[in-house]
Amino acid sequence: MGNKIEKAKLIIFLTVLLEIILTGTFVVFYLTGLFGLKEILNKDLIITITGILVLLSCVTIWVVVGVIANSKLRSDIKTKELLSSDIEEIYNFGQIAMVVTDDENRVIWTSELFQYRHIDIIGQDILAWKPQLEVLMTSLDQVKETKLTINNRTYDVQLIRESNLWIFKDVTDYQTAYVYSKQNAVVFGILNIDNYDSVTMEDIVNDTENRLKSLIHGYFKDFNVVFRKIKEDSYFLICNYLNYARMKSDNFSIVDKVRALNFRDTNFSLSIGFAYDYPDLMKLNDYAFDALDVALSRGGDQVVVFPYGRQIEFYGGKTVSAEKTNRVKIRSLSDSVFSLIKNSSNVLIMGHTLMDMDAFGACLGMKAICDRVQKEVKIVADLKMTESKTRSAIMSSFNKNELQELLIGPRESLDLVKQNTLVIVVDVHVPSMVMAPELLEKSVNTMVIDHHRRGKDYIESTLFSHIDSSASSACEIVAEFIKFCSINPVVNLPSIYATFMLSGIFLDSTYFKAQSTGLRTFEAAAILKDYAADNAMADDFLKDDIEEHKEINEFVDSLKMPVKGIAIVTPKEDRIYDQSTIAKACNEVLTFKGTHAVFSIARISNKDIKVSCRSDGSVNVQLISERLGGGGSFERAAVVFENISIQEAFDKIVDCIKKNLDAAQISDKKGNQD
């Protein structure tokens, strides 16, 4: 068909050209008097010749149009001929329409379905007709699909590029059913009133509690959520996805409203876990409880959503974790730890990669517990993957034989895994960050003890998991386990172990200056002093040498403050720094007046750039770190970028801070932002 049209164009062009040449020649001859044309031709003859030429042109056009029409009749594809003889069945059940375009994307043919639906696009540029189709046409794939809405009907559109054939499949009914089922899908939720047990004054209970519960009831009624009390401080929630989406658009404002309601140091806040997109309601209920556990382990005052098969979502988190001093609970947890260790065949303990003083101190504390119940135990550590100060302290505190007795390499530890081996992970809960990920995969029985706020990725299927974000350090938690366990006689914690643990508390509490420092922190330090921890040695483990101090000054000299109260330090692009130096630079800048958060950016290898994040407690740096792909705790977080420059990392951080600062700023008890 295309070739015949091209031939027709050529015939018309040649005919017109011939007429122009003949007419021009005639005029020249006539005006110059050649061949005696003026005498031969009179007015009537000229009119006759002109009429003949016009008639010839008309006949030529008529013939060409006839040829094209005849060719179109013979080549015009009917949907009936293309698909099957039973076109009615295709229209009724298949609901398929086809469009053919030329090489310039102009529509030259459509099937009957579009004609019946009065969709006339013949001659139009199909890409200009609907912008979504441009994605299809520019795709590198030979066949690709997209969805398109035309006259309130939804089509799946597929392009077969080689033949310029567009196939439109009407999926309106399916789309309507999908949207309906999506909007009415079941969403389970569990709500917990944080710090409820800590309020004992009757006048506060009778006033604030009544207003609190009235606020909760009113909010969920407004969003058509069915809620039932399951405990004095807990509610079960159920709604459809449409109403859940409304709450999400409202940014779960109930959390902020409850925080603003507090007065007279009641410190009420809400933690809520939601789960959806799973057909098994029993499992969905479990996932909702899991989401609540994540919210509580991150300090509460937030909403955690578990959309099955996708990443966990976090909303809120503007309150620093309240210190928990329930010694009965600590005793119960400690006894559980001892029981699990007793029932294991052997124990392997590990912290995170680039192990610091807190991680190693916690490992030593857990080893002392294992020694008390006479279990074979090793600390899994590679000194090459240990922070420099910690490595130096280990090498100076233990001789070669003691190190062989104490430590085992990550690869060698795999040979010690038995059916009943217990792997204890301290100071970390992210699988990819442990000292020996392969050991985690091979072991069946795992215990996690950590103080960082729980992130999107965490170690699953554990026998015991205690993530307490209100604790200043992992060493603080382990010291409590040692002190408050029911076992008799008590654990024998060697003095050097206690010194390392005290150094870990110094490190993570920034010598008791961090916002997370509480009464528990000082009590943990006192516990370690009872075991003859050496203050001077613990401090000496953390001291900087002259070269490191110079490097920290390089960070300080590069200080920039793109947002008021938020400092960013970026030293030399081509220099590789120790990770502890990057963190210490953060701590140094954080001591400056008017600085609420610090982001320290430096290269730790030719490929990787590390960002340490620190806060004085008025900015949730974990939230910003998570937006960048990292994680951590409320006041201490980190993220690693690969294959980018220092400037690119700087730009990413500034952009993220500006977009998320409002959400990351911490509110006080009255609901005011600092």
N, C-alpha and C positions, 0 to 999 in steps of 0.2 A: 504493500500500500504506500509506504513512504517513498519508494523508488518511482512509482507511477506519478505521485504528486510532484516530485522533482522534475520528471520529464514534462509534465503539463506546464510547469512554471517555465521551462526552457522553451517550449513551443510558443507560448504566449509572448515571451521576451523576443524571440526571433521574429515573430509576426509583426509586433509593434516596431521593432527595429527596421524591418523591411519596409513597412509603410512610411516610416520617417525618411528613410533613404530615397524612396521613390518620390515622395512628396517634395523633398528638398531638391532633387534632381529636376523634377518637373518645373518647379518655381524658377530655378536658375536658367533652365533652357527657355522658359517663357519670357523672362525679363530680358534676356540677352538676344532674343529673336532667333536663336539657333533653330535650324531645321524648319524655319518658317512657321513656328507654332502659333504665333500671334494671328497669322492669316488663316491657318487651318482651323484653330479652335475658336469657337464663339461661346457665348454665355451659356447656351443650352447644353452644349457638349461638356463644358467644365462641370456643370451641375450633375450631369449623367455620370461622369467619371467619379466624382466625389461620392455619389450614392453607391456606386459599385464597390468602392473601397470600404465604405461604412458597412455595407452588407457583408463583404468578405470578412471584416473583423468580427461582426456578430456571429457569422457562421463558424468561424474559428473558435470563438469563445464557447459557443453552444456545443460544438463537438468536444472540446476539452472538458467542459463541465459534465457532458454526458459520459465521457470515458471515466471521469473521477467517480461520478455517481454509480456507474455500473460496477466499478472496482470496489466501491464502498459496500454496495449491496452484496457483492461476492465475498468481501473480506471482513465485513462488519460482524464481530463475534457476538453471538447471542449467549447469554448466561446458560440458557437451556442446552446449547450445543457444547459449551465448555464443560459444564458439570455433569448434567444428566438430563434425561427426558422429563423427570418428575420435578419441574421447577417449583411447583406449589409446595412440595414437601420441604424443599430447601428454604423457601421464604418463611414457612411456618415454623420450622424447627431449627434450621441452620442459621437463619438471619445473617447471611453473608452478603456483603457488597464488595465490588471490585472497581478499581480505578486504574486506568492506564495513562501514563504521562509520556510526553516526548522528552528529548534530551535536555530541553530547557525547563523541565518540570511543569510544563503546561498540560492541563488535563485535556486529553483528546477523546476519552471514552469512559463512561460509567455504566455499571450494570443496572438492571431494572429496579433493584431494591431502593437505590437512591432516587430514581425517577418516581417511584410510587410515593416516596416520602417527601417529594418536592424539594430535594436538595440538588440545586443546579449549580455545578461548578465547572461546566465545560468551558474551556478556554482560559480558565483562571490559573494563576501560579499557585500550585498546591502548597508551597512553603509559606507564601504570604497569607494563604487562607487560614492556616492554623500554625502558630509558632512552634507548637510541640513537635510538629513533623520535621522541623529543621534538624532536630537532634537525631532523628532517624536517618535523614539523608546524609548528614555529615559523619555518621558513625562508620568506623572501619569495618564493622561486621557486614557480611553479606545479607544476613537476615536478622532483623531486630524488631522488638515490639515496644509499643507505648500505648497509653490510654488516652482517649480523646472524647470530649463531650460535644455532640452536635444536636441542636434542637432538643435539648433535655434528654438525649439518649446517649448512653456510654458505649464506646466501641474500643475493642482491642485492635490496634492497627499494626499490621506487619508489612514490611517492605522487602520485596525480592528485587534487589538492586539490578541484577543482570538484565531483567526484562522490564524494569520500571513499572512493576505491577504492585499496586497497593491493595491489600486485603483488609476489609473492615468487618470485624465480627461483633455483632450486637450482643453486649454482655450486660445490658441494663438490668435485667431481672436478677442475674447473679450478683451484680454490684449492689443492688438494692438489698438483697438478702444478706450479703456480706456486711454492709453498713449496719443493717438492723441487728444482726447477731453480734457485731462488734460493740454497738452501743449498749446492748442488753446483756453482755457477758458479765459474769459474776466477779465482783471484786471483794476480797476478804481483807479485813483490817483488824489490828489489835492495838488498842490505845492504853498507855500506861501514864499515870500521874507521877512524875519524878519527885523524889524527896518527900513523898506522902507520909512515910513512917516517922520522919524526923520532926514533924510538927506535933507538939503536945499541948500547947496552951489552949485552953478551952475557948476563950473569946476569939482567938484567931481561927480555930477550927469552925466555930459556929458562924463566923462572918465570912472569911475568905473562902472557906470550903463550899459554903452554900452558893456564893457568887460564882465560884469556879465551876461547880456542877451545873448551875443554871446556864452558864456560858457554853459549856460543852453540849448540853441538851439543845439549846437554841440553834447553835451552829449546825449540828448534824440534821436537825429537823428541816432547816432551810435548804439543805442539799439532799433531802429525801434519803437519808442514810438510816437504816435500821440499826439500832445500837442497844446492847444489853450488858448490864454489869455482870462481870464474872468474878471479880474480887473487889474489895473496897476501893482499890486504886487502879482497877483495870476494866476496860470495856471491850466487848466484841462488836465489830462493825461489819455491815454487809450492805452493798449497794450495787448498782449496775455501772458499767464503764462510763456511760454518758454523764452521770452525776459525779463519778470520780474525776472525769476530765474537767468538770466545772470547779471542783475543789482545787485541782491542779492549776487551772487558770487563775484562781484566787490565791495561788501560791500558799495554800494551806494556812490562811491567815489566823486560824484558831491558835496556832503555836505562838504567834506574836501577841495575840490578845491575852492569852493566859500569862505570858511573861510580863505584860504591862499591868496585869491585875495585881501582882504581888505588892505587899506592903508589910512593914514590921518584920522583915527578914524571914518571910515564909519560904521564899525560894522555890515556889511551885513552877514546874514547867511540864511540857507534854512530850512524850516519845510515842510515835505511831509507826507501825509497820503495815504496809499494804502489799498484796500480791494478786496477780491476775494473769490471764492468758494460759491457763492450764485446765484441762477438762476434768481431772480428778479433784473433787471438792475436798477430800481428806488431805491430799497432797497440798492443795492450795492453802488450806488452813495451816499446815506445817510451814509452808513458805512464808506466810504472814508472820508467824511466830519467829522464824529465822530473821526476817527483816527487822522486827522489833528488837531482837537480840543485838543486831548490828547497830541499831540506833542507840541502845543503852551502852554498848561497848565503846561507842564514839562520844559518850558524855551526855547523851540525852538531848532534850530540847530541839528535836528535829524529826523530820519524816523521812523514812527510808522505804523505797518502793522496789519490789522484786517483780519486774515483768519477765515472766519465764522465758528463758532462752536468750535474754539480752542482759546488758550491763545494769547493775544496781544503780538506782537514782537517789540522790540526796537533796533534801530541801531543809533549810534552816541551819541549825547548829551555831547559834549565836551566844551560847552560854558556856562558860568554862565549866568543866566537869566538877561537880560538887564532891568534896572530900568525903569518902565513906570510912567510918570508924567503927563499923559493926564487928566487934571481936568474935562474937559467936559465929558469924559467917566465915571470918578468917580461919577460925579453928576448924570449922567444918570442911572448908576448902583444903586446908593443910592436911587434915586426916585423909581426905580423898587422894591427895598426892602421895602420901605415905603408903596407902593401901595399894594403889596402882603400881608403885615401885616394888613393893613386897611381892606382888603376884607376877612380876616379870622375871624372865630368865637372866637378862642382862640389860644394861641401860647405856644409851649413847646420847650425849648432850651436845647441842650446838647452838650457836648464835647466828648472826648475820655475816655476810661477806664484809670485808674491811672491819672486822670485829673491833669494837672500842672497849673502853674500861668497864662500861655498864654491862655489856654483853658477856665479857669474860668473867667479871665478878659474879654475875648471876649464874654462870656455868659452874664456878667454883662452889657457890652456895648450894646448888642442886647436887653437886658431887658429894658434898658433906652429908646431905640427907641420904644419898644412896649408900655411902660408907656406913652410916648409922644402922641401916637395915642389912648391911653386909651383902650388897649386890655388886657384881662385877660391873664396873663403870669406866667409861672413857669420854673425854671431851674431844669432839671432832673439830679440829682446827688446822688450818694451813697458815703458818706464820707469815708466809709471803702475802697472804690475803688478810693480814691483820694490820690495823692502824699503827703507824710507826711508834707512837708513845707507848701503846699497849705492848707492842712487840718488844720494845726496849725494856719495859718493866718486867715482862715475863722472863726474858733472857737473864736479867740481873737478879731475879728473885728465886729462880729454880735452877739447879744444876742439871747436867745432861741426863743423868739417871732419873731424876725426878720428872723431867719433861717426858722421857720415854714412858714412864709409868702413868703420867697425867694425860698426855695428848695422843691422838691418832689422826692420821691424814684422812681426808675425805674419801679417797679411793680405797685405802686399806679398811676403812670402816664398813664398807659393803660386805666384806668377808665375815664380819661379826654379827650380821643380821640373822637371827633365828626366827622361828615361828612366833615366839613369845617375847621378842625383843621390844623394849619400850624406847622410843626416840623422843627426847624432850627438847623442844625448841624454845629458846628464851630471847626476849628483847626484839622479836620480829614475828609477824604472822603472815607475811606475804611469801608464797612458795618460791618465787623466783629469786628472792633475796637471801635465802638461807645459805649457810656455808657449804652444804652438800645437797643440792636438789635431788640427785640420784638416790641418796639415802632416804629422802622423804618419799620418793616414789616406791622404793622397795619395801619400806616398813609397813606393817599392818597397824601397829599400835603407836599412836602419836599423842603427845601432850604439848600444849602451847601455853606459855606464860609471857605476857607482854603488857606494856603500859601505853603503847601508841594507839591512837584512835583507829578503829577498824576501818579498812578501806574496801574498795570494790573487789579486790583479789585477796583471798584469805585461805588458809589451810583448812580443808574440809575433812569430814569424817574422822574427827579426833575423839579419843577416849575422854579427854579432859581439856577444856579450853577456858583460860581465865585471862581476859583482856580488860584490864582496869585502867582506863584513861585518866582517872583521878590521881593515880600514883605518879610520883615524880620520876621513877626509874624502875627498871626490872629488879635491881638489887634491893630496892625498898620492899617489893612484894615478897621476894625470896627471904629476906630478913624476917618478915612477919610470919611466914610459914615456919621458919626455924624456931621462932620464939613461942608461937601460940599453938603448936601441935600438941596433941594429947599424949604422945609417946613418952615413955619413961624407962630409962634415964634420958635426959635431954640430948640433943644433937651436939656432937663435939666439933665445933667450927674452929679450925686452926687460925692462929693470929694473922698469918699472911693472907689467908682467904678473906678474913674480915677486913683487912686493910685494902685489898683489891675492891671489895664490895663498897667500902666507904668512899674510895676514889671514884667508883661508878656513880654513887649518889652525888658527890661533888660535881662531877662532869655534867650529869643530866639536869641537876637543879641549879646549875651555874652558881655553885657555892651558896645554896639556899636563897638565891635571889629570884629564881623563876616564879612565875605566877602559880605554877603547879605545886610549889612548896607549901606544905601544910604541917599540921601537928604530927601526922603520920611520918613525915620525912624526918623530923627531929627525933621521933621515937625510934625509927629504924636506925638512925645514926647512934642513938644511945644503946640500942641492942648490940650493935657491932662493937661499940666501946666496951661493953661487958665481955666481949670475946677478945679483948686486948687489941683492937684495931689501932694502928699507929697513924695519928693525924698528920704528923709531919711527913711520913713516908707517902701517905695517900696523896697529899698535896704535891710532893716532889714528883710523883709519877706523872703529874699533869703539867709541870712547868715547861715553858718554852725555852729553847736555846736561842742564842743571839741571831742566828740566820733566820729562824722562823719568825722571830720578832720583827726583823727587817721586812720579811715577806708580808706580814700582817700590815705593816705601815704602808706598803705598796697598795694594798687594797684600800686602806683609809684615804690615801692621797687621790684615789680615783673616784671618790664618792660623788654621786649625783642624786638629786631628789626630784624625780619627775612628777611626783604627787606629794602634797604636803604631808609630812610625817612618815613617808615611805622612802627609804634610802636603798640605792642599788650601787654596789661596788664591783668594778670590772678591771682587774689588773692587766698585765701584758698578754696579748693574744697568743704569742708564740711560746709562752713559758708553761710548763706543766707543774702543777702544785699538788701538794699532799692534801687529802680530803679533810684532815683535821685542821689544817691551816685555813681552809676555806670556811669551815664552821667557826673557827675562832675569830676570823675577821668579822663574821656576823655578830658574834657576842661583843666584840670590841665596839663596833659602831652602834650597837643597841644601847650602850651606856651613855650615848650623847643625848643631851636634853632635847626634847621635842621629837625624838625618833621613836616611832611606834612599831615599825617592822623594817627588817633588813633582808635584802636578797643579794647574796654573794655569788658571783658568776666567775668561774675559772675553768681552765682546761685541765683534766686529769689524765688524758692520754691524747695521742694524735687524732683519735676518732671522737672521744667523748668530752662533753662539757658538763660539769656538775654545778647545780644551783643549790646552795644551802639557804634555808629560809628560817628566820627567827622573828619572834614577836614578843612584845612586853605584856601580852594578854589582852590588848585592845583590838587586835586583828587576828582572825582565824587564818593563819598561813597554810593550814592543811587544805582548806577549801581552794585557795588559789593554786597550790601545788597540784591538787588532783585535777584541776582544769587543764593543767599543763602536762598531765600524764604521770605525775609523781604521787607522793603521799607522805604520811608522817603523823604527827600529833598536833594538838591545837596550837602550840607555840613553837614547835620545831618540826620542820618538814624539809623535803628535798626532792629534786627531780634531775634526771639525766637526759641530755639531748645528744643525739648522734648526728655526725656529719653536717654540722652547721657552724657558722662563725660566732665569735663572742658578740658581735654587733647584732646578728640575727637573733641570738638568744635574748639579748637585751631588749630588742624590739618586741619579741613575743611576750616577755614578762611585763613590759610597760602596758601593752595592749590588754593583757589578761587582768592586770591590776585595775585599769580604768573600767573594764567591763564588769568586774566582780567585787569591787571594793565595798559597795553598799551592802552586798550580801555577806561579806567577810567581816565587816566591822561589828564588834561585839557590843551588845546592849547591856546596860547595867540592870539592876533589879527592878528599877522603875520603868524600864523600857526605853530609856534614853540612850542615844548613841554617844560614845566618847567624842 
